[in-house]
Amino acid sequence: MQDLSELEAELVAAVDAADGPEALDAVRVAALGKKGRLTELMKGLGALDPDARRETGARLNTLRDRVAEALAARKAVLDAAALDIRLEAERVDITLSPTADPLSQGRIHPVAQVIDEVTAIFGAMGFTVAEGPDIEDDFHNFTALNFPPGHPAREMHDTFFLRPHEDGTRNLLRTHTSPVQIRTMLAGPPPHRLIIPGRTYRCDSDQTHTPMFHQVEGLVIDRNIHMGHLKGCLESFAAAFFEVEKVEMRFRPSFFPFTEPSAEVDIRCNRKGGEIRFGEGDDWLEILGSGMVHPNVLRNCGLDPEEWQGFAFGMGLDRIAMLKYGPPDLRAFFDGDLRWLRHYGFGALDWPNLATGLSR
């Protein structure tokens, strides 16, 4: 049997020479592994006589313990050295200015910002936010809103229809957020005062239209509601949203199946110099549609038009974001271009409120 003193010196020297975790593990396997040198010596004890087996076994156990201790000590030295290297690489100089962090680099999308602004304005007027499903049925999206059979909005070229059910009915991607008005009125009795921001879908795509876009609708249902209430509400909203002292609006007669009378709403503006300035000038710009809730819509929701009246309005959130903040192409809103978002986006902590101002 090999001289154990020489073997110990050889193994300890190999442990001390290991310059990394992998090299150290290789030494451990070579000495103590299943086919390691000490393991093989232990296997040979059976061939010795009892006295020699007892003496040699004790010496081998002592040697194994010493090698294990040497391995543990070397591992501690290597771990400490690795930690020193890591700490040096990750050292932070607290005297330097802080580097950019997610809160300073991240940007809020203009549409999300505008939703927060609209919510803040109407929230101050006592409106609550309501939401509904993106996938609707014909009743909530069309029939309850007084769309007659054969209306163009029901056709495939305007609406994304899903596969027909066994009974022939088809669900669809909602073409406006108005179905939430129906769901709210059916869910509980008036009065109602709510706004409904959300995604809507139509078969259209160009510089100012996209297949998926964002709308916000408002609904007020109460007793003795009239067009004057609608006008005052919208004037207050426009002045707060475009951050001007006063706006001048005009209501042009129009037609929507779910309101009567109906009106397109324009706001006075100045288009000179390639910019749009609200509250001044001699030009007009359409910003939304509105009207008094049609009696048929009230009846479809179980309300008596002789007792309850209301007004509704709707506008494109993407459109008013373009008007206020200047992006020229609606399609860029959905491109996911970080350069565009860094330019038009808002700081994560720039929470809009009426006290300190809506926008940056």
Buried (B, 14 or more C-beta within 10 A) or exposed (E): EEEBEEBBEEBBEBBEEBEEEEBBBBBBEBBBBEEBBBBEBBEEBEEBEEEEBEEBBEBBEEBBEEBBEBBEEBBEEBEEEEEEEEEEEEEEEEEEEEEEEEEEEBBBBBBBBBBBBBBBBBBEBEBEBBEBBBEBBBEBBBBBBBBEEEEEBBEEEBBBEEEEEEEEEEBBBBBBBBBBBBBBBEEEEBEBBBBBBBBBBBBEEEEBBBEBBBBBBBBBBBEEBEBEBBBEBBBBBBBBBBEBEEBBBEBEEBEBBBBBBBBBBBBBBBEEEEEBBBBBBEBBBBBBBBBBBBBBBBEBBEBEBEEBBBBBBBBBBBBBBBBBBEBEEBBBBBEEEEEBBEEBBBBEEBEBEEEEEBBE
